[in-house]
């Protein structure tokens, strides 16, 4: 096996490990298991919510602000894509029965998240004028 093949194999194994960590993270998020949910972050990780203009620094602050959320929340993962240091998760985050379509962009340093940015979008009714060109998707 040459050096390039070894590097590709190593990279593929790392991607599998990160994907497993992401699966565990989102399952823990849905279960309100805050300890397991936040193992994926570096101690000095940064979380940003651009729509509200908030930045949270440090894994413990990220965990504490999420644990203090008073709403009943559920996570439904639509898809996870990525490789190397950049991973994107699309999911529906439901707070007290109100869905929000969400995108999480995670930047890894080693095997932990160094930075995460989350965007949130409320569902909306599709306008009738587009009906002839689109197909309906399950929500």
Contact map, one row per residue, 1 for C-alpha under 8 A:
1110110000000000000000000000000000000000000000000000000000000000000000000000000000000000000000000000000000000000000000000000000000000000000
1111110000000000000000000000000000000000000000000000000000000000000000000000000000000000000000000000000000000000000000000000000000000000000
1111111000000000000000000000000000000000000000000000000000000000000000000000000000000000000000000000000000000000000000000000000000000000000
0111111100000000000000000000000000000000000000000000000000000000000000000000000000000000000000000000000000000000000000000000000000000000000
1111111110000000000000000000000000000000000000000000000000000000000000000000000000000000000000000000000000000000000000000000000000000000000
1111111111000000000000000000000000000000000000000000000000000000000000000000000000000000000000000000000000000000000000000000000000000000000
0011111111100000000000000000000000000000000000000000000000000000000000000000000000000000000000000000000000000000000000000000000000000000000
0001111111110000000000000000000000000000000000000000000000000000000000000000000000000000000000000000000000000000000000000000000000000000000
0000111111111000000000000000000000000000000000000000000000000000000000000000000000000000000000000000000000000000000000000000000000000000000
0000011111111100000000000000000000000000000000000000000000000000000000000000000000000000000000000000000000000000000000000000000000000000000
0000001111111110000000000000000000000000000000000000000000000000000000000000000000010000000000000000000000000000000000000000000000000000000
0000000111111111000000000000000000000000000000000000000000000000000000000000000000000000000000000000000000000000000000000000000000000000000
0000000011111111100000000000000000000000000000000000000000000000000000000000000000000000000000000000000000000000000000000000000000000000000
0000000001111111110000000000000000000000000000000000000000000000000000000000000000010000000000000000000000000010000000000000000000000000000
0000000000111111111000000000000000000000000000000000000000000000000000000000000000110000000000000000000000000000000000000000000000000000000
0000000000011111111100000000000000000000000000000000000000000000000000000000000000000000000000000000000000000000000000000000000000000000000
0000000000001111111110000000000000000000000000000000000000000000000000000000000000000000000000000000000000000000000000000000000000000000000
0000000000000111111111000000000000000000000000000000000000000000000000000000000000000000000000000000000000000010000000000000000000000000000
0000000000000011111111100000000000000000000000000000000000000000000000000000000000000000000000000000000000000000000000000000000000000000000
0000000000000001111111110000000000000000000000000000000000000000000000000000000000000000000000000000000000000000000000000000000000000000000
0000000000000000111111111000000000000001000000000000000000000000000000000000000000000000000000000000000000000000000000000000000000000000000
0000000000000000011111111100000000000001000000000000000000000000000000000000000000000000000000000000000000000000000000000000000000000000000
0000000000000000001111111110000000000000000000000000000000000000000000000000000000000000000000000000000000000000000000000000000000000000000
0000000000000000000111111111000000011000000000000000000000000000000000000000000000000000000000000000000000000000000000000000000000000000000
0000000000000000000011111111100000011111000000000000000000000000000000000000000000000000000000000000000000000000000000000000000000000000000
0000000000000000000001111111110000001000000000000000000000000000000000000010100000000000000000000000000000000000000000000000000000000000000
0000000000000000000000111111111000001000000000000000000000000000000000000010000000000000000000000000000000000000000000000000000000000000000
0000000000000000000000011111111111011000000000000000000000000000000000000000000000000000000000000000000000000000000000000000000000000000000
0000000000000000000000001111111111001000000000000000000000000000000000000110000000000000000000000000000000000000000000000000000000000000000
0000000000000000000000000111111110000000000000000000000000000000000000001111000000000000000000000000000000000000000000000000000000000000000
0000000000000000000000000011111110000000000000000000000000000000000000000100000000000000000000000000000000000000000000000000000000000000000
0000000000000000000000000001111111001000000000000000000000000000000000000000000000000000000000000000000000000000000000000000000000000000000
0000000000000000000000000001111111111000000000000000000000000000000000000000000000000000000000000000000000000000000000000000000000000000000
0000000000000000000000000001100111111100000000000000000000000010011000000000000000000000000000000000000000000000000000000000000000000000000
0000000000000000000000000000000011111110000000000000000000000010000000000000000000000000000000000000000000000000000000000000000000000000000
0000000000000000000000011001000011111111000000000000000000000000000000000000000000000000000000000000000000000000000000000000000000000000000
0000000000000000000000011111100111111111000000000000000000000000000000000000000000000000000000000000000000000000000000000000000000000000000
0000000000000000000000001000000001111111100000000000000000100110000000000000000000000000000000000000000000000000000000000000000000000000000
0000000000000000000000001000000000111111110000000000000000000000000000000000000000000000000000000000000000000000000000000000000000000000000
0000000000000000000011001000000000011111110000000000000000000000000000000000000000000000000000000000000000000011100000000000000000000000000
0000000000000000000000000000000000000111111110000000000000100000000000000000000000000000000000000000000000000001110000000000000000000000000
0000000000000000000000000000000000000011111110000000000001100000000000000000000000000000000000000000000000000001110000000000000000000000000
0000000000000000000000000000000000000000111110000000000001110000000000000000000000000000000000000000000000000000000000000000000000000000000
0000000000000000000000000000000000000000111111000000000011100000000000000000000000000000000000000000000000000000010000000000000000000000000
0000000000000000000000000000000000000000111111100000000011100000000000000000000000000000000000000000000000000000111100000000000000000000000
0000000000000000000000000000000000000000000111110000001111100000000000000000000000000000000000000000000000000000011100000000000000000000000
0000000000000000000000000000000000000000000011111000001110000100000000000000000000000000000000000000000000000000001111000000000000000000000
0000000000000000000000000000000000000000000001111100111100000000000000000000000000000000000000000000000000000000001111000000000000000000000
0000000000000000000000000000000000000000000000111111111000000000000000000000000000000000000000000000000000000000000011100000000000000000000
0000000000000000000000000000000000000000000000011111110000000000000000000000000000000000000000000000000000000000000011100000000000000000000
0000000000000000000000000000000000000000000000001111110000000000000000000000000000000000000000000000000000000000000000110000000000000000000
0000000000000000000000000000000000000000000000001111110000000000000000000000000000000000000000000000000000000000000000000000000000000000000
0000000000000000000000000000000000000000000000011111111000000000000000000000000000000000000000000000000000000000000000000000000000000000000
0000000000000000000000000000000000000000000000011111111100000000000000000000000000000000000000000000000000000000000000000000000000000000000
0000000000000000000000000000000000000000000001111000111110000000000000000000000000000000000000000000000000000000000000000000000000000000000
0000000000000000000000000000000000000000000001110000011111001100000000000000000000000000000000000000000000000000000000000000000000000000000
0000000000000000000000000000000000000000000111100000001111101100000000000000000000000000000000000000000000000000000000000000000000000000000
0000000000000000000000000000000000000000011111000000000111111100000000000000000000000000000000000000000000000000000000000000000000000000000
0000000000000000000000000000000000000100111111000000000011111110000000000000000000000000000000000000000000000000000000000000000000000000000
0000000000000000000000000000000000000000001000000000000001111111000000000000000000000000000000000000000000000000000000000000000000000000000
0000000000000000000000000000000000000000000000000000000111111111100000000000000000000000000000000000000000000000000000000000000000000000000
0000000000000000000000000000000000000100000000100000000111111111110000000000000000000000000000000000000000000000000000000000000000000000000
0000000000000000000000000000000001100100000000000000000000111111111000000000000000000000000000000000000000000000000000000000000000000000000
0000000000000000000000000000000000000000000000000000000000011111111100000000000000000000000000000000000000000000000000000000000000000000000
0000000000000000000000000000000000000000000000000000000000001111111110000000000000000000000000000000000000000000000000000000000000000000000
0000000000000000000000000000000001000000000000000000000000000111111110000000000000000000000000000000000000000000000000000000000000000000000
0000000000000000000000000000000001000000000000000000000000000011111110000000000000000000000000000000000000000000000000000000000000000000000
0000000000000000000000000000000000000000000000000000000000000001111111000000000000000000000000000000000000000000000000000000000000000000000
0000000000000000000000000000000000000000000000000000000000000000111111100000000000000000000000000000000000000000000000000000000000000000000
0000000000000000000000000000000000000000000000000000000000000000000111110000000000000000000000000000000000000000000000000000000000000000000
0000000000000000000000000000000000000000000000000000000000000000000011111000000000000000000000110000000000000000000000000000000000000000000
0000000000000000000000000000000000000000000000000000000000000000000001111100000000000000000001111000000000000000000000000000000000000000000
0000000000000000000000000000010000000000000000000000000000000000000000111110000000000000000011111000000000000000000000000000000000000000000
0000000000000000000000000000111000000000000000000000000000000000000000011111000000000000000011100000000000000000000000000000000000000000000
0000000000000000000000000110110000000000000000000000000000000000000000001111100000000000001111000000000000000000000000000000000000000000000
0000000000000000000000000000010000000000000000000000000000000000000000000111110000000000001110000000000000000000000000000000000000000000000
0000000000000000000000000100000000000000000000000000000000000000000000000011111100000000111100000000000000000000000000000000000000000000000
0000000000000000000000000000000000000000000000000000000000000000000000000001111100000000111100000000000000000000000000000000000000000000000
0000000000000000000000000000000000000000000000000000000000000000000000000000111110000000111000000000000000000000000000000000000000000000000
0000000000000000000000000000000000000000000000000000000000000000000000000000111111000011110000000000000000000000000000000000000000000000000
0000000000000000000000000000000000000000000000000000000000000000000000000000001111100011100000000000000000000000000000000000000000000000000
0000000000000000000000000000000000000000000000000000000000000000000000000000000111111111000000000000000000000000000000000000000000000000000
0000000000000010000000000000000000000000000000000000000000000000000000000000000011111110000000000000000000000000000000000000000000000000000
0000000000100110000000000000000000000000000000000000000000000000000000000000000001111110000000000000000000010000000000000000000000000000000
0000000000000000000000000000000000000000000000000000000000000000000000000000000001111110000000000000000001111100000000000000000000000000000
0000000000000000000000000000000000000000000000000000000000000000000000000000000001111111000000000000000011110000000000000000000000000000000
0000000000000000000000000000000000000000000000000000000000000000000000000000000111111111100000000000000011110000000000000000000000000000000
0000000000000000000000000000000000000000000000000000000000000000000000000000000111000111110000000000001111000000000000000000000000000000000
0000000000000000000000000000000000000000000000000000000000000000000000000000111110000011111000000000001110000000000000000000000000000000000
0000000000000000000000000000000000000000000000000000000000000000000000000000111100000001111100000000111100000000000000000000000000000000000
0000000000000000000000000000000000000000000000000000000000000000000000000011111000000000111110000000111000000000000000000000000000000000000
0000000000000000000000000000000000000000000000000000000000000000000000000011110000000000011111000011110000000000000000000000000000000000000
0000000000000000000000000000000000000000000000000000000000000000000000001111000000000000001111100011110000000000000000000000000000000000000
0000000000000000000000000000000000000000000000000000000000000000000000011110000000000000000111111111000000000000000000000000000000000000000
0000000000000000000000000000000000000000000000000000000000000000000000111100000000000000000011111111000000000000000000000000000000000000000
0000000000000000000000000000000000000000000000000000000000000000000000111000000000000000000001111100000000000000000000000000000000000000000
0000000000000000000000000000000000000000000000000000000000000000000000011000000000000000000001111110000000000000000000000000000000000000000
0000000000000000000000000000000000000000000000000000000000000000000000000000000000000000000001111111000000000000000000000000000000000000000
0000000000000000000000000000000000000000000000000000000000000000000000000000000000000000000111101111100000000000000000000110000000000000000
0000000000000000000000000000000000000000000000000000000000000000000000000000000000000000000111100111110000000000000000011110000000000000000
0000000000000000000000000000000000000000000000000000000000000000000000000000000000000000011110000011111000000000000000011110000000000000000
0000000000000000000000000000000000000000000000000000000000000000000000000000000000000000011110000001111100000000000001111000000000000000000
0000000000000000000000000000000000000000000000000000000000000000000000000000000000000001111000000000111110000000000001110000000000000000000
0000000000000000000000000000000000000000000000000000000000000000000000000000000000000001110000000000011111000000000111100000000000000000000
0000000000000000000000000000000000000000000000000000000000000000000000000000000000000111100000000000001111100000000111000000000000000000000
0000000000000000000000000000000000000000000000000000000000000000000000000000000000001111000000000000000111110000111110000000000000000000000
0000000000000000000000000000000000000000000000000000000000000000000000000000000000001110000000000000000011111000111100000000000000000000000
0000000000000000000000000000000000000000000000000000000000000000000000000000000000011110000000000000000001111111111000000000000000000000000
0000000000000000000000000000000000000000000000000000000000000000000000000000000000001000000000000000000000111111110000000000000000000000000
0000000000000000000000000000000000000000000000000000000000000000000000000000000000001000000000000000000000011111000000000000000000000000000
0000000000000100010000000000000000000001000000000000000000000000000000000000000000000000000000000000000000011111100000000000000000000000000
0000000000000000000000000000000000000001110000000000000000000000000000000000000000000000000000000000000000011111110000000000000000000000000
0000000000000000000000000000000000000001110010000000000000000000000000000000000000000000000000000000000001111011111100000000000000000000000
0000000000000000000000000000000000000000110111000000000000000000000000000000000000000000000000000000000001111001111100000000000000000000000
0000000000000000000000000000000000000000000011110000000000000000000000000000000000000000000000000000000001110000111110000000000000000000000
0000000000000000000000000000000000000000000011110000000000000000000000000000000000000000000000000000000111100000111111000000000000000000000
0000000000000000000000000000000000000000000000111100000000000000000000000000000000000000000000000000000111000000001111100000000000000000000
0000000000000000000000000000000000000000000000111100000000000000000000000000000000000000000000000000011110000000000111110000000000000000000
0000000000000000000000000000000000000000000000001110000000000000000000000000000000000000000000000000011100000000000011111000000000000000000
0000000000000000000000000000000000000000000000000010000000000000000000000000000000000000000000000001111000000000000001111100000000000000000
0000000000000000000000000000000000000000000000000000000000000000000000000000000000000000000000000001110000000000000000111110000000000000000
0000000000000000000000000000000000000000000000000000000000000000000000000000000000000000000000000011100000000000000000011111000000000000000
0000000000000000000000000000000000000000000000000000000000000000000000000000000000000000000000000011100000000000000000001111100000000000000
0000000000000000000000000000000000000000000000000000000000000000000000000000000000000000000000000000000000000000000000000111110000000000000
0000000000000000000000000000000000000000000000000000000000000000000000000000000000000000000000000000000000000000000000000011111000000000000
0000000000000000000000000000000000000000000000000000000000000000000000000000000000000000000000000000000000000000000000000001111101000000000
0000000000000000000000000000000000000000000000000000000000000000000000000000000000000000000000000000000000000000000000000000111111100000000
0000000000000000000000000000000000000000000000000000000000000000000000000000000000000000000000000000000000000000000000000000011111100000000
0000000000000000000000000000000000000000000000000000000000000000000000000000000000000000000000000000000000000000000000000000001111110000000
0000000000000000000000000000000000000000000000000000000000000000000000000000000000000000000000000000000000000000000000000000011111111100000
0000000000000000000000000000000000000000000000000000000000000000000000000000000000000000000000000000000000000000000000000000001111111110000
0000000000000000000000000000000000000000000000000000000000000000000000000000000000000000000000000000000000000000000000000000000011111100000
0000000000000000000000000000000000000000000000000000000000000000000000000000000000000000000000000000000000000000000000000000000001111110000
0000000000000000000000000000000000000000000000000000000000000000000000000000000000000000000000000000000000000000000000000000000001111111000
0000000000000000000000000000000000000000000000000000000000000000000000000000000000000000000000000000000000000000000000000000000000101111100
0000000000000000000000000000000000000000000000000000000000000000000000000000000000000000000000000000000000000000000000000000000000000111110
0000000000000000000000000000000000000000000000000000000000000000000000000000000000000000000000000000000000000000000000000000000000000011111
0000000000000000000000000000000000000000000000000000000000000000000000000000000000000000000000000000000000000000000000000000000000000001111
0000000000000000000000000000000000000000000000000000000000000000000000000000000000000000000000000000000000000000000000000000000000000000111
